[in-house]
Amino acid sequence: MRNVLLTAVFAIPTVAGADLPEWAGYWAWKPADCVRAGEPGDDTPEYIAPDGIYGVEYSCDIHRWIATGVGKSWRVDMTCMDAGEEIKGPELFVITSEDKLLRIGDDGWVVTLHRCAKGVDE
């Protein structure tokens, strides 16, 4: 019984101990905003890490991500705080052939972000 429980626990997808996903790093609404990566203020790129998304006016805790098996796409389960409001739900992250990140919400909204050259470990 104990072996069965241990196997079940380790089979659950999780962010702990995983390699950095391809979508980790700084992403901006406009490429020109990338010069402000890591700085406070308006028009600052958001930082997407394996455990969360860190924006100027909001943040999200990423609970897990799962590759969909279709191209460079992942289902990302998260909880976000935006202007004091908690928002829960999955998003679909898709990296396009132009190296842009599409964040697609469960109700159909789409945000297109541009990758910034600043590294994820800085």
Biopython code that builds the backbone (N, CA, C, O; Angstrom):
import numpy as np
from Bio.PDB.StructureBuilder import StructureBuilder

atoms = [
    (1, "MET", "N", (0.822, -1.193, 0.000)),
    (1, "MET", "CA", (0.000, 0.000, 0.000)),
    (1, "MET", "C", (0.865, 1.257, 0.000)),
    (1, "MET", "O", (0.573, 2.213, -0.718)),
    (2, "ARG", "N", (1.919, 1.258, 0.796)),
    (2, "ARG", "CA", (2.787, 2.423, 0.880)),
    (2, "ARG", "C", (3.432, 2.715, -0.470)),
    (2, "ARG", "O", (3.518, 3.879, -0.860)),
    (3, "ASN", "N", (3.891, 1.689, -1.199)),
    (3, "ASN", "CA", (4.491, 1.903, -2.518)),
    (3, "ASN", "C", (3.490, 2.495, -3.499)),
    (3, "ASN", "O", (3.851, 3.332, -4.326)),
    (4, "VAL", "N", (2.253, 2.072, -3.415)),
    (4, "VAL", "CA", (1.213, 2.606, -4.294)),
    (4, "VAL", "C", (1.005, 4.089, -4.019)),
    (4, "VAL", "O", (0.884, 4.874, -4.959)),
    (5, "LEU", "N", (0.961, 4.489, -2.750)),
    (5, "LEU", "CA", (0.777, 5.890, -2.406)),
    (5, "LEU", "C", (1.957, 6.729, -2.856)),
    (5, "LEU", "O", (1.761, 7.818, -3.396)),
    (6, "LEU", "N", (3.168, 6.255, -2.651)),
    (6, "LEU", "CA", (4.344, 6.994, -3.088)),
    (6, "LEU", "C", (4.356, 7.164, -4.599)),
    (6, "LEU", "O", (4.676, 8.245, -5.095)),
    (7, "THR", "N", (4.017, 6.127, -5.328)),
    (7, "THR", "CA", (3.957, 6.216, -6.779)),
    (7, "THR", "C", (2.919, 7.234, -7.210)),
    (7, "THR", "O", (3.171, 8.013, -8.129)),
    (8, "ALA", "N", (1.768, 7.248, -6.576)),
    (8, "ALA", "CA", (0.714, 8.194, -6.931)),
    (8, "ALA", "C", (1.141, 9.628, -6.652)),
    (8, "ALA", "O", (0.852, 10.517, -7.453)),
    (9, "VAL", "N", (1.811, 9.869, -5.555)),
    (9, "VAL", "CA", (2.266, 11.216, -5.225)),
    (9, "VAL", "C", (3.282, 11.712, -6.241)),
    (9, "VAL", "O", (3.192, 12.862, -6.670)),
    (10, "PHE", "N", (4.233, 10.901, -6.637)),
    (10, "PHE", "CA", (5.272, 11.344, -7.555)),
    (10, "PHE", "C", (4.798, 11.427, -9.003)),
    (10, "PHE", "O", (5.506, 11.988, -9.840)),
    (11, "ALA", "N", (3.648, 10.898, -9.315)),
    (11, "ALA", "CA", (3.118, 10.970, -10.682)),
    (11, "ALA", "C", (2.364, 12.263, -10.945)),
    (11, "ALA", "O", (2.029, 12.550, -12.095)),
    (12, "ILE", "N", (2.086, 13.054, -9.911)),
    (12, "ILE", "CA", (1.343, 14.305, -10.085)),
    (12, "ILE", "C", (2.274, 15.358, -10.686)),
    (12, "ILE", "O", (3.355, 15.593, -10.146)),
    (13, "PRO", "N", (1.871, 16.009, -11.809)),
    (13, "PRO", "CA", (2.692, 17.072, -12.378)),
    (13, "PRO", "C", (2.837, 18.210, -11.382)),
    (13, "PRO", "O", (1.872, 18.575, -10.710)),
    (14, "THR", "N", (4.025, 18.768, -11.284)),
    (14, "THR", "CA", (4.272, 19.830, -10.321)),
    (14, "THR", "C", (5.407, 20.707, -10.816)),
    (14, "THR", "O", (6.149, 20.317, -11.717)),
    (15, "VAL", "N", (5.544, 21.882, -10.235)),
    (15, "VAL", "CA", (6.625, 22.773, -10.631)),
    (15, "VAL", "C", (7.908, 22.485, -9.858)),
    (15, "VAL", "O", (8.988, 22.864, -10.312)),
    (16, "ALA", "N", (7.824, 21.839, -8.728)),
    (16, "ALA", "CA", (9.004, 21.594, -7.900)),
    (16, "ALA", "C", (9.975, 20.637, -8.591)),
    (16, "ALA", "O", (9.583, 19.562, -9.046)),
    (17, "GLY", "N", (11.226, 21.035, -8.664)),
    (17, "GLY", "CA", (12.263, 20.164, -9.189)),
    (17, "GLY", "C", (12.271, 20.013, -10.702)),
    (17, "GLY", "O", (13.064, 19.238, -11.238)),
    (18, "ALA", "N", (11.421, 20.724, -11.388)),
    (18, "ALA", "CA", (11.360, 20.595, -12.843)),
    (18, "ALA", "C", (12.374, 21.528, -13.504)),
    (18, "ALA", "O", (12.803, 22.514, -12.904)),
    (19, "ASP", "N", (12.752, 21.213, -14.736)),
    (19, "ASP", "CA", (13.593, 22.112, -15.506)),
    (19, "ASP", "C", (12.804, 23.375, -15.808)),
    (19, "ASP", "O", (11.574, 23.379, -15.771)),
    (20, "LEU", "N", (13.534, 24.456, -16.110)),
    (20, "LEU", "CA", (12.842, 25.688, -16.468)),
    (20, "LEU", "C", (12.069, 25.479, -17.760)),
    (20, "LEU", "O", (12.622, 24.990, -18.746)),
    (21, "PRO", "N", (10.811, 25.842, -17.761)),
    (21, "PRO", "CA", (10.038, 25.724, -18.992)),
    (21, "PRO", "C", (10.491, 26.780, -19.995)),
    (21, "PRO", "O", (11.063, 27.802, -19.616)),
    (22, "GLU", "N", (10.237, 26.530, -21.251)),
    (22, "GLU", "CA", (10.669, 27.445, -22.309)),
    (22, "GLU", "C", (10.039, 28.834, -22.170)),
    (22, "GLU", "O", (10.591, 29.808, -22.683)),
    (23, "TRP", "N", (8.911, 28.942, -21.496)),
    (23, "TRP", "CA", (8.236, 30.227, -21.339)),
    (23, "TRP", "C", (8.742, 31.041, -20.148)),
    (23, "TRP", "O", (8.260, 32.153, -19.931)),
    (24, "ALA", "N", (9.679, 30.534, -19.384)),
    (24, "ALA", "CA", (10.207, 31.282, -18.242)),
    (24, "ALA", "C", (11.065, 32.441, -18.739)),
    (24, "ALA", "O", (11.849, 32.283, -19.674)),
    (25, "GLY", "N", (10.916, 33.602, -18.113)),
    (25, "GLY", "CA", (11.719, 34.769, -18.465)),
    (25, "GLY", "C", (10.887, 36.035, -18.476)),
    (25, "GLY", "O", (9.755, 36.060, -17.993)),
    (26, "TYR", "N", (11.474, 37.093, -19.038)),
    (26, "TYR", "CA", (10.793, 38.382, -19.143)),
    (26, "TYR", "C", (10.036, 38.464, -20.459)),
    (26, "TYR", "O", (10.554, 38.087, -21.510)),
    (27, "TRP", "N", (8.803, 38.963, -20.392)),
    (27, "TRP", "CA", (7.936, 39.111, -21.563)),
    (27, "TRP", "C", (7.281, 40.484, -21.501)),
    (27, "TRP", "O", (6.800, 40.905, -20.449)),
    (28, "ALA", "N", (7.264, 41.184, -22.644)),
    (28, "ALA", "CA", (6.728, 42.544, -22.700)),
    (28, "ALA", "C", (5.567, 42.649, -23.679)),
    (28, "ALA", "O", (5.461, 41.874, -24.629)),
    (29, "TRP", "N", (4.696, 43.629, -23.424)),
    (29, "TRP", "CA", (3.590, 43.906, -24.340)),
    (29, "TRP", "C", (4.134, 44.437, -25.665)),
    (29, "TRP", "O", (3.616, 44.116, -26.735)),
    (30, "LYS", "N", (5.192, 45.260, -25.579)),
    (30, "LYS", "CA", (5.840, 45.823, -26.771)),
    (30, "LYS", "C", (7.337, 45.538, -26.659)),
    (30, "LYS", "O", (7.902, 45.657, -25.571)),
    (31, "PRO", "N", (7.992, 45.164, -27.764)),
    (31, "PRO", "CA", (9.429, 44.869, -27.703)),
    (31, "PRO", "C", (10.261, 46.015, -27.116)),
    (31, "PRO", "O", (11.250, 45.760, -26.428)),
    (32, "ALA", "N", (9.884, 47.259, -27.371)),
    (32, "ALA", "CA", (10.651, 48.408, -26.859)),
    (32, "ALA", "C", (10.654, 48.458, -25.336)),
    (32, "ALA", "O", (11.554, 49.055, -24.745)),
    (33, "ASP", "N", (9.658, 47.839, -24.686)),
    (33, "ASP", "CA", (9.596, 47.842, -23.224)),
    (33, "ASP", "C", (10.615, 46.912, -22.586)),
    (33, "ASP", "O", (10.828, 46.974, -21.375)),
    (34, "CYS", "N", (11.239, 46.062, -23.364)),
    (34, "CYS", "CA", (12.200, 45.100, -22.815)),
    (34, "CYS", "C", (13.395, 45.772, -22.149)),
    (34, "CYS", "O", (14.027, 45.161, -21.287)),
    (35, "VAL", "N", (13.726, 47.003, -22.515)),
    (35, "VAL", "CA", (14.860, 47.689, -21.889)),
    (35, "VAL", "C", (14.613, 47.921, -20.409)),
    (35, "VAL", "O", (15.561, 48.178, -19.667)),
    (36, "ARG", "N", (13.354, 47.838, -19.952)),
    (36, "ARG", "CA", (13.025, 48.049, -18.544)),
    (36, "ARG", "C", (12.830, 46.740, -17.774)),
    (36, "ARG", "O", (12.292, 46.754, -16.667)),
    (37, "ALA", "N", (13.256, 45.625, -18.337)),
    (37, "ALA", "CA", (13.097, 44.330, -17.665)),
    (37, "ALA", "C", (13.782, 44.350, -16.307)),
    (37, "ALA", "O", (14.953, 44.718, -16.203)),
    (38, "GLY", "N", (13.064, 43.960, -15.278)),
    (38, "GLY", "CA", (13.602, 43.893, -13.926)),
    (38, "GLY", "C", (13.537, 45.198, -13.165)),
    (38, "GLY", "O", (13.965, 45.254, -12.012)),
    (39, "GLU", "N", (13.011, 46.257, -13.777)),
    (39, "GLU", "CA", (12.904, 47.555, -13.113)),
    (39, "GLU", "C", (11.465, 47.802, -12.680)),
    (39, "GLU", "O", (10.539, 47.263, -13.285)),
    (40, "PRO", "N", (11.268, 48.605, -11.650)),
    (40, "PRO", "CA", (9.904, 48.972, -11.266)),
    (40, "PRO", "C", (9.363, 50.047, -12.210)),
    (40, "PRO", "O", (10.131, 50.745, -12.872)),
    (41, "GLY", "N", (8.048, 50.171, -12.264)),
    (41, "GLY", "CA", (7.440, 51.243, -13.038)),
    (41, "GLY", "C", (6.511, 50.754, -14.124)),
    (41, "GLY", "O", (6.369, 49.554, -14.360)),
    (42, "ASP", "N", (5.881, 51.715, -14.781)),
    (42, "ASP", "CA", (4.946, 51.405, -15.854)),
    (42, "ASP", "C", (5.677, 50.818, -17.055)),
    (42, "ASP", "O", (6.873, 51.039, -17.247)),
    (43, "ASP", "N", (4.938, 50.075, -17.849)),
    (43, "ASP", "CA", (5.464, 49.461, -19.078)),
    (43, "ASP", "C", (6.670, 48.563, -18.818)),
    (43, "ASP", "O", (7.533, 48.401, -19.681)),
    (44, "THR", "N", (6.719, 47.983, -17.625)),
    (44, "THR", "CA", (7.783, 47.051, -17.283)),
    (44, "THR", "C", (7.359, 45.645, -17.701)),
    (44, "THR", "O", (6.228, 45.240, -17.433)),
    (45, "PRO", "N", (8.244, 44.900, -18.350)),
    (45, "PRO", "CA", (7.894, 43.522, -18.721)),
    (45, "PRO", "C", (7.549, 42.683, -17.507)),
    (45, "PRO", "O", (8.074, 42.899, -16.414)),
    (46, "GLU", "N", (6.664, 41.727, -17.711)),
    (46, "GLU", "CA", (6.358, 40.807, -16.621)),
    (46, "GLU", "C", (7.392, 39.696, -16.612)),
    (46, "GLU", "O", (7.938, 39.318, -17.649)),
    (47, "TYR", "N", (7.644, 39.190, -15.433)),
    (47, "TYR", "CA", (8.564, 38.066, -15.273)),
    (47, "TYR", "C", (7.733, 36.828, -15.014)),
    (47, "TYR", "O", (6.948, 36.790, -14.067)),
    (48, "ILE", "N", (7.900, 35.821, -15.844)),
    (48, "ILE", "CA", (7.183, 34.566, -15.673)),
    (48, "ILE", "C", (8.192, 33.515, -15.237)),
    (48, "ILE", "O", (9.125, 33.184, -15.968)),
    (49, "ALA", "N", (7.987, 33.000, -14.036)),
    (49, "ALA", "CA", (8.858, 31.986, -13.447)),
    (49, "ALA", "C", (8.072, 30.685, -13.311)),
    (49, "ALA", "O", (6.848, 30.695, -13.442)),
    (50, "PRO", "N", (8.739, 29.577, -13.053)),
    (50, "PRO", "CA", (8.016, 28.318, -12.877)),
    (50, "PRO", "C", (6.983, 28.347, -11.754)),
    (50, "PRO", "O", (6.025, 27.574, -11.774)),
    (51, "ASP", "N", (7.174, 29.236, -10.772)),
    (51, "ASP", "CA", (6.244, 29.276, -9.644)),
    (51, "ASP", "C", (5.279, 30.452, -9.680)),
    (51, "ASP", "O", (4.388, 30.537, -8.836)),
    (52, "GLY", "N", (5.438, 31.380, -10.657)),
    (52, "GLY", "CA", (4.523, 32.511, -10.668)),
    (52, "GLY", "C", (4.788, 33.506, -11.774)),
    (52, "GLY", "O", (5.782, 33.429, -12.496)),
    (53, "ILE", "N", (3.855, 34.453, -11.882)),
    (53, "ILE", "CA", (3.959, 35.562, -12.828)),
    (53, "ILE", "C", (4.010, 36.832, -11.996)),
    (53, "ILE", "O", (3.190, 37.031, -11.099)),
    (54, "TYR", "N", (4.975, 37.687, -12.298)),
    (54, "TYR", "CA", (5.176, 38.883, -11.506)),
    (54, "TYR", "C", (5.074, 40.102, -12.413)),
    (54, "TYR", "O", (5.985, 40.395, -13.187)),
    (55, "GLY", "N", (3.945, 40.810, -12.305)),
    (55, "GLY", "CA", (3.709, 42.006, -13.097)),
    (55, "GLY", "C", (3.747, 43.231, -12.216)),
    (55, "GLY", "O", (3.989, 43.133, -11.012)),
    (56, "VAL", "N", (3.507, 44.391, -12.814)),
    (56, "VAL", "CA", (3.548, 45.648, -12.075)),
    (56, "VAL", "C", (2.378, 45.737, -11.098)),
    (56, "VAL", "O", (2.574, 46.086, -9.934)),
    (57, "GLU", "N", (1.172, 45.428, -11.553)),
    (57, "GLU", "CA", (-0.007, 45.601, -10.716)),
    (57, "GLU", "C", (-0.686, 44.289, -10.330)),
    (57, "GLU", "O", (-1.765, 44.301, -9.738)),
    (58, "TYR", "N", (-0.073, 43.179, -10.654)),
    (58, "TYR", "CA", (-0.690, 41.893, -10.348)),
    (58, "TYR", "C", (0.393, 40.838, -10.185)),
    (58, "TYR", "O", (1.547, 41.040, -10.562)),
    (59, "SER", "N", (-0.006, 39.715, -9.617)),
    (59, "SER", "CA", (0.894, 38.567, -9.518)),
    (59, "SER", "C", (0.055, 37.296, -9.531)),
    (59, "SER", "O", (-1.127, 37.308, -9.186)),
    (60, "CYS", "N", (0.685, 36.213, -9.930)),
    (60, "CYS", "CA", (-0.004, 34.927, -9.999)),
    (60, "CYS", "C", (0.883, 33.851, -9.381)),
    (60, "CYS", "O", (2.102, 33.863, -9.552)),
    (61, "ASP", "N", (0.269, 32.938, -8.674)),
    (61, "ASP", "CA", (0.953, 31.736, -8.205)),
    (61, "ASP", "C", (0.646, 30.625, -9.188)),
    (61, "ASP", "O", (-0.516, 30.292, -9.420)),
    (62, "ILE", "N", (1.698, 30.050, -9.768)),
    (62, "ILE", "CA", (1.512, 28.914, -10.673)),
    (62, "ILE", "C", (1.579, 27.644, -9.839)),
    (62, "ILE", "O", (2.574, 27.379, -9.165)),
    (63, "HIS", "N", (0.513, 26.870, -9.894)),
    (63, "HIS", "CA", (0.429, 25.644, -9.116)),
    (63, "HIS", "C", (1.045, 24.457, -9.852)),
    (63, "HIS", "O", (1.678, 23.597, -9.239)),
    (64, "ARG", "N", (0.851, 24.416, -11.189)),
    (64, "ARG", "CA", (1.448, 23.358, -12.001)),
    (64, "ARG", "C", (1.301, 23.725, -13.462)),
    (64, "ARG", "O", (0.479, 24.561, -13.835)),
    (65, "TRP", "N", (2.113, 23.084, -14.277)),
    (65, "TRP", "CA", (1.974, 23.211, -15.720)),
    (65, "TRP", "C", (2.133, 21.838, -16.338)),
    (65, "TRP", "O", (2.862, 20.981, -15.839)),
    (66, "ILE", "N", (1.426, 21.658, -17.439)),
    (66, "ILE", "CA", (1.436, 20.372, -18.128)),
    (66, "ILE", "C", (1.563, 20.634, -19.618)),
    (66, "ILE", "O", (0.757, 21.372, -20.184)),
    (67, "ALA", "N", (2.558, 20.044, -20.261)),
    (67, "ALA", "CA", (2.678, 20.161, -21.715)),
    (67, "ALA", "C", (1.457, 19.505, -22.349)),
    (67, "ALA", "O", (1.027, 18.431, -21.929)),
    (68, "THR", "N", (0.903, 20.166, -23.369)),
    (68, "THR", "CA", (-0.300, 19.618, -24.009)),
    (68, "THR", "C", (0.037, 18.525, -25.008)),
    (68, "THR", "O", (-0.823, 17.716, -25.356)),
    (69, "GLY", "N", (1.287, 18.492, -25.474)),
    (69, "GLY", "CA", (1.663, 17.525, -26.503)),
    (69, "GLY", "C", (1.459, 18.066, -27.904)),
    (69, "GLY", "O", (1.726, 17.368, -28.882)),
    (70, "VAL", "N", (0.986, 19.309, -28.016)),
    (70, "VAL", "CA", (0.781, 19.951, -29.314)),
    (70, "VAL", "C", (1.729, 21.141, -29.406)),
    (70, "VAL", "O", (1.535, 22.150, -28.727)),
    (71, "GLY", "N", (2.753, 21.022, -30.245)),
    (71, "GLY", "CA", (3.709, 22.119, -30.396)),
    (71, "GLY", "C", (4.304, 22.536, -29.065)),
    (71, "GLY", "O", (4.501, 21.719, -28.166)),
    (72, "LYS", "N", (4.586, 23.825, -28.961)),
    (72, "LYS", "CA", (5.119, 24.391, -27.720)),
    (72, "LYS", "C", (3.964, 25.010, -26.955)),
    (72, "LYS", "O", (3.778, 26.227, -26.965)),
    (73, "SER", "N", (3.188, 24.161, -26.292)),
    (73, "SER", "CA", (2.027, 24.655, -25.551)),
    (73, "SER", "C", (1.892, 23.904, -24.234)),
    (73, "SER", "O", (2.226, 22.724, -24.124)),
    (74, "TRP", "N", (1.385, 24.638, -23.230)),
    (74, "TRP", "CA", (1.240, 24.103, -21.889)),
    (74, "TRP", "C", (-0.068, 24.594, -21.282)),
    (74, "TRP", "O", (-0.477, 25.732, -21.514)),
    (75, "ARG", "N", (-0.720, 23.738, -20.508)),
    (75, "ARG", "CA", (-1.813, 24.169, -19.653)),
    (75, "ARG", "C", (-1.149, 24.605, -18.350)),
    (75, "ARG", "O", (-0.352, 23.866, -17.771)),
    (76, "VAL", "N", (-1.485, 25.813, -17.893)),
    (76, "VAL", "CA", (-0.888, 26.359, -16.683)),
    (76, "VAL", "C", (-2.011, 26.675, -15.700)),
    (76, "VAL", "O", (-2.869, 27.514, -15.975)),
    (77, "ASP", "N", (-2.000, 25.999, -14.554)),
    (77, "ASP", "CA", (-3.001, 26.229, -13.513)),
    (77, "ASP", "C", (-2.452, 27.249, -12.529)),
    (77, "ASP", "O", (-1.353, 27.085, -12.001)),
    (78, "MET", "N", (-3.230, 28.311, -12.283)),
    (78, "MET", "CA", (-2.721, 29.394, -11.444)),
    (78, "MET", "C", (-3.837, 30.101, -10.697)),
    (78, "MET", "O", (-5.020, 29.961, -11.009)),
    (79, "THR", "N", (-3.418, 30.864, -9.700)),
    (79, "THR", "CA", (-4.289, 31.771, -8.968)),
    (79, "THR", "C", (-3.623, 33.135, -9.008)),
    (79, "THR", "O", (-2.444, 33.262, -8.676)),
    (80, "CYS", "N", (-4.373, 34.161, -9.415)),
    (80, "CYS", "CA", (-3.817, 35.505, -9.559)),
    (80, "CYS", "C", (-4.512, 36.486, -8.629)),
    (80, "CYS", "O", (-5.670, 36.303, -8.256)),
    (81, "MET", "N", (-3.780, 37.527, -8.264)),
    (81, "MET", "CA", (-4.336, 38.661, -7.530)),
    (81, "MET", "C", (-4.161, 39.884, -8.416)),
    (81, "MET", "O", (-3.048, 40.225, -8.819)),
    (82, "ASP", "N", (-5.292, 40.547, -8.715)),
    (82, "ASP", "CA", (-5.275, 41.739, -9.550)),
    (82, "ASP", "C", (-6.201, 42.766, -8.915)),
    (82, "ASP", "O", (-7.411, 42.556, -8.830)),
    (83, "ALA", "N", (-5.630, 43.868, -8.475)),
    (83, "ALA", "CA", (-6.394, 44.936, -7.823)),
    (83, "ALA", "C", (-7.224, 44.394, -6.656)),
    (83, "ALA", "O", (-8.377, 44.782, -6.471)),
    (84, "GLY", "N", (-6.628, 43.498, -5.877)),
    (84, "GLY", "CA", (-7.294, 42.943, -4.712)),
    (84, "GLY", "C", (-8.297, 41.841, -5.005)),
    (84, "GLY", "O", (-8.922, 41.316, -4.083)),
    (85, "GLU", "N", (-8.459, 41.483, -6.265)),
    (85, "GLU", "CA", (-9.398, 40.431, -6.649)),
    (85, "GLU", "C", (-8.641, 39.152, -6.977)),
    (85, "GLU", "O", (-7.668, 39.169, -7.732)),
    (86, "GLU", "N", (-9.101, 38.032, -6.396)),
    (86, "GLU", "CA", (-8.488, 36.735, -6.686)),
    (86, "GLU", "C", (-9.150, 36.131, -7.919)),
    (86, "GLU", "O", (-10.375, 36.067, -8.021)),
    (87, "ILE", "N", (-8.316, 35.691, -8.848)),
    (87, "ILE", "CA", (-8.792, 35.079, -10.085)),
    (87, "ILE", "C", (-8.132, 33.715, -10.195)),
    (87, "ILE", "O", (-6.906, 33.613, -10.182)),
    (88, "LYS", "N", (-8.942, 32.666, -10.304)),
    (88, "LYS", "CA", (-8.425, 31.309, -10.434)),
    (88, "LYS", "C", (-8.791, 30.777, -11.807)),
    (88, "LYS", "O", (-9.817, 31.143, -12.381)),
    (89, "GLY", "N", (-7.951, 29.923, -12.312)),
    (89, "GLY", "CA", (-8.293, 29.264, -13.557)),
    (89, "GLY", "C", (-7.073, 28.899, -14.365)),
    (89, "GLY", "O", (-5.978, 29.416, -14.146)),
    (90, "PRO", "N", (-7.281, 28.011, -15.290)),
    (90, "PRO", "CA", (-6.166, 27.620, -16.156)),
    (90, "PRO", "C", (-5.976, 28.621, -17.292)),
    (90, "PRO", "O", (-6.899, 29.340, -17.674)),
    (91, "GLU", "N", (-4.771, 28.645, -17.811)),
    (91, "GLU", "CA", (-4.459, 29.371, -19.035)),
    (91, "GLU", "C", (-3.716, 28.409, -19.938)),
    (91, "GLU", "O", (-3.142, 27.419, -19.485)),
    (92, "LEU", "N", (-3.738, 28.714, -21.202)),
    (92, "LEU", "CA", (-2.937, 27.991, -22.168)),
    (92, "LEU", "C", (-1.798, 28.909, -22.570)),
    (92, "LEU", "O", (-2.037, 30.032, -23.015)),
    (93, "PHE", "N", (-0.565, 28.450, -22.421)),
    (93, "PHE", "CA", (0.614, 29.186, -22.884)),
    (93, "PHE", "C", (1.051, 28.543, -24.184)),
    (93, "PHE", "O", (1.224, 27.326, -24.247)),
    (94, "VAL", "N", (1.232, 29.351, -25.233)),
    (94, "VAL", "CA", (1.692, 28.858, -26.527)),
    (94, "VAL", "C", (2.843, 29.739, -26.989)),
    (94, "VAL", "O", (2.704, 30.961, -27.045)),
    (95, "ILE", "N", (3.969, 29.134, -27.318)),
    (95, "ILE", "CA", (5.083, 29.874, -27.911)),
    (95, "ILE", "C", (4.979, 29.700, -29.417)),
    (95, "ILE", "O", (4.967, 28.582, -29.932)),
    (96, "THR", "N", (4.903, 30.835, -30.115)),
    (96, "THR", "CA", (4.707, 30.820, -31.567)),
    (96, "THR", "C", (6.036, 30.650, -32.295)),
    (96, "THR", "O", (7.106, 30.711, -31.689)),
    (97, "SER", "N", (5.948, 30.437, -33.590)),
    (97, "SER", "CA", (7.166, 30.308, -34.405)),
    (97, "SER", "C", (7.953, 31.620, -34.449)),
    (97, "SER", "O", (9.139, 31.613, -34.776)),
    (98, "GLU", "N", (7.300, 32.759, -34.119)),
    (98, "GLU", "CA", (7.992, 34.056, -34.043)),
    (98, "GLU", "C", (8.549, 34.313, -32.645)),
    (98, "GLU", "O", (9.000, 35.423, -32.362)),
    (99, "ASP", "N", (8.528, 33.307, -31.764)),
    (99, "ASP", "CA", (9.009, 33.395, -30.387)),
    (99, "ASP", "C", (8.223, 34.418, -29.568)),
    (99, "ASP", "O", (8.794, 35.143, -28.753)),
    (100, "LYS", "N", (6.923, 34.469, -29.789)),
    (100, "LYS", "CA", (6.017, 35.255, -28.959)),
    (100, "LYS", "C", (5.273, 34.284, -28.055)),
    (100, "LYS", "O", (5.143, 33.099, -28.363)),
    (101, "LEU", "N", (4.794, 34.800, -26.947)),
    (101, "LEU", "CA", (4.023, 33.982, -26.013)),
    (101, "LEU", "C", (2.566, 34.403, -26.083)),
    (101, "LEU", "O", (2.237, 35.566, -25.849)),
    (102, "LEU", "N", (1.708, 33.469, -26.401)),
    (102, "LEU", "CA", (0.271, 33.700, -26.333)),
    (102, "LEU", "C", (-0.212, 33.147, -25.009)),
    (102, "LEU", "O", (0.001, 31.974, -24.703)),
    (103, "ARG", "N", (-0.860, 33.989, -24.225)),
    (103, "ARG", "CA", (-1.529, 33.546, -23.007)),
    (103, "ARG", "C", (-3.011, 33.563, -23.326)),
    (103, "ARG", "O", (-3.574, 34.613, -23.637)),
    (104, "ILE", "N", (-3.640, 32.404, -23.251)),
    (104, "ILE", "CA", (-5.038, 32.271, -23.625)),
    (104, "ILE", "C", (-5.822, 31.854, -22.390)),
    (104, "ILE", "O", (-5.555, 30.810, -21.795)),
    (105, "GLY", "N", (-6.790, 32.677, -22.013)),
    (105, "GLY", "CA", (-7.599, 32.410, -20.836)),
    (105, "GLY", "C", (-8.705, 31.411, -21.116)),
    (105, "GLY", "O", (-9.057, 31.164, -22.270)),
    (106, "ASP", "N", (-9.250, 30.837, -20.053)),
    (106, "ASP", "CA", (-10.277, 29.815, -20.217)),
    (106, "ASP", "C", (-11.585, 30.366, -20.785)),
    (106, "ASP", "O", (-12.438, 29.592, -21.219)),
    (107, "ASP", "N", (-11.759, 31.695, -20.792)),
    (107, "ASP", "CA", (-12.960, 32.260, -21.411)),
    (107, "ASP", "C", (-12.666, 32.867, -22.784)),
    (107, "ASP", "O", (-13.509, 33.565, -23.348)),
    (108, "GLY", "N", (-11.461, 32.600, -23.327)),
    (108, "GLY", "CA", (-11.150, 32.973, -24.700)),
    (108, "GLY", "C", (-10.306, 34.213, -24.907)),
    (108, "GLY", "O", (-9.941, 34.502, -26.047)),
    (109, "TRP", "N", (-9.976, 34.962, -23.864)),
    (109, "TRP", "CA", (-9.128, 36.143, -24.083)),
    (109, "TRP", "C", (-7.726, 35.702, -24.477)),
    (109, "TRP", "O", (-7.273, 34.621, -24.099)),
    (110, "VAL", "N", (-7.048, 36.545, -25.237)),
    (110, "VAL", "CA", (-5.701, 36.235, -25.716)),
    (110, "VAL", "C", (-4.813, 37.459, -25.510)),
    (110, "VAL", "O", (-5.188, 38.575, -25.868)),
    (111, "VAL", "N", (-3.650, 37.242, -24.939)),
    (111, "VAL", "CA", (-2.631, 38.273, -24.789)),
    (111, "VAL", "C", (-1.398, 37.790, -25.537)),
    (111, "VAL", "O", (-0.985, 36.640, -25.387)),
    (112, "THR", "N", (-0.812, 38.668, -26.341)),
    (112, "THR", "CA", (0.426, 38.341, -27.057)),
    (112, "THR", "C", (1.573, 39.112, -26.420)),
    (112, "THR", "O", (1.534, 40.339, -26.335)),
    (113, "LEU", "N", (2.590, 38.387, -25.975)),
    (113, "LEU", "CA", (3.760, 38.992, -25.345)),
    (113, "LEU", "C", (5.012, 38.704, -26.163)),
    (113, "LEU", "O", (5.108, 37.692, -26.857)),
    (114, "HIS", "N", (5.975, 39.630, -26.061)),
    (114, "HIS", "CA", (7.247, 39.508, -26.784)),
    (114, "HIS", "C", (8.347, 39.129, -25.813)),
    (114, "HIS", "O", (8.457, 39.698, -24.727)),
    (115, "ARG", "N", (9.167, 38.155, -26.216)),
    (115, "ARG", "CA", (10.250, 37.703, -25.341)),
    (115, "ARG", "C", (11.329, 38.787, -25.243)),
    (115, "ARG", "O", (11.715, 39.394, -26.241)),
    (116, "CYS", "N", (11.794, 39.008, -24.037)),
    (116, "CYS", "CA", (12.903, 39.936, -23.809)),
    (116, "CYS", "C", (14.198, 39.130, -23.715)),
    (116, "CYS", "O", (14.193, 37.986, -23.260)),
    (117, "ALA", "N", (15.285, 39.723, -24.141)),
    (117, "ALA", "CA", (16.572, 39.019, -24.183)),
    (117, "ALA", "C", (17.163, 38.796, -22.797)),
    (117, "ALA", "O", (18.014, 37.920, -22.640)),
    (118, "LYS", "N", (16.744, 39.558, -21.783)),
    (118, "LYS", "CA", (17.306, 39.400, -20.447)),
    (118, "LYS", "C", (17.056, 37.994, -19.947)),
    (118, "LYS", "O", (15.943, 37.481, -20.070)),
    (119, "GLY", "N", (18.080, 37.360, -19.383)),
    (119, "GLY", "CA", (18.004, 35.951, -18.976)),
    (119, "GLY", "C", (17.116, 35.720, -17.774)),
    (119, "GLY", "O", (16.855, 36.634, -16.992)),
    (120, "VAL", "N", (16.655, 34.496, -17.635)),
    (120, "VAL", "CA", (15.757, 34.136, -16.537)),
    (120, "VAL", "C", (16.484, 34.012, -15.213)),
    (120, "VAL", "O", (15.842, 33.980, -14.163)),
    (121, "ASP", "N", (17.802, 33.942, -15.232)),
    (121, "ASP", "CA", (18.527, 33.758, -13.963)),
    (121, "ASP", "C", (19.169, 35.051, -13.485)),
    (121, "ASP", "O", (20.015, 35.016, -12.591)),
    (122, "GLU", "N", (18.796, 36.176, -14.045)),
    (122, "GLU", "CA", (19.376, 37.460, -13.619)),
    (122, "GLU", "C", (18.543, 38.112, -12.544)),
    (122, "GLU", "O", (18.884, 39.196, -12.071)),
]
sb = StructureBuilder()
sb.init_structure("model")
sb.init_model(0)
sb.init_chain("A")
sb.init_seg("    ")
for serial, (resi, resn, name, xyz) in enumerate(atoms, 1):
    if name == "N":
        sb.init_residue(resn, " ", resi, " ")
    sb.init_atom(name, np.array(xyz, "f"), 0.0, 1.0, " ", f" {name:<3s}", serial, name[0])
structure = sb.get_structure()
